[in-house]
């Protein structure tokens, strides 16, 4: 007789009313996987966009039942036969099977061992779950893609958001001079993350302040903000877009200025998760958890995330 668990499925793409709690069998693991008893789940814009029928929807529409969620933290309850780096009882966290079917909105998740890292003992499961997709995005772009050098000037838009608040901290760790953009009400929070300079977008235009001075821009907003980022970045600089909204026209304008404009999806990577775990353990970076929702309030967590105003991350707790 198979054990069962609670999971939240997407009945069909659309509004939050399509998130439905069901009882399904606990997954069986492959030899290179571990079974994680989930304690916390992080909610991302890609979750809400996929639920609504865009983002990853076309990749996942054939999965029945479709279970969203990639960001988890929990305790290993079973270990695959070839897994050597973890044991039963280990507390772990990671972004699982992204771009694939993560199945994170569940009490148990079958996770490839090489997508996970040990959870630092000095942080909660909620803080660990937060530091997965968002922190990995910032780390992979800044550490691996642009390879930030000490003294470079980095302009970070949406600096109080999920990716943004990690990007500020990681950029500072890598030695950059960080100019952060968010609203006036988030000024103290973002400066507290270590930003060197703050621009409140509801007080002044960042592109007018920064004209041609940023080596690197991280942009999380829109086609309109990308055009403004092109004003702010210096000749031969780099614009990193967090959303797939780069047009041929924008590529052309960037090319005229010698600017590289780039969009790259984050990828599951246990080695990168380990690097983030080390930074969390040392207190070099910290997760900001905006709100914790119970599992049965997943719809509310989606609605809060969809406002686009979350400071840090929204988390769902699983007990």
Secondary structure, DSSP 8 states (H G I E B T S, - for coil): ---EEEEEEESSSSSGGGEEEEEEE-----TTEEEEEEEEEEE-HHHHHHHHTSTTHHHHTT-SS-----EEEEEEEEE-TT--S--TT-EEEEE-STTS----SBSEEEEEGGGEEE--TTS-HHHHHHTSHHHHHHHIIIIIIS---TT-EEEETTTTSHHHHHHHHHHHHTT-EEEEEE-GGGHHHHHHTT-SEEEETTTS-HHHHHTT-EEEEEE-S-HHHHHHHHHHEEEEEEEEESSS---HHHHHHHHHTT-EEEE------HHHHHHHHHHHHTTSS---EEEEEEGGGHHHHHHHHHTS--SSEEEEE--
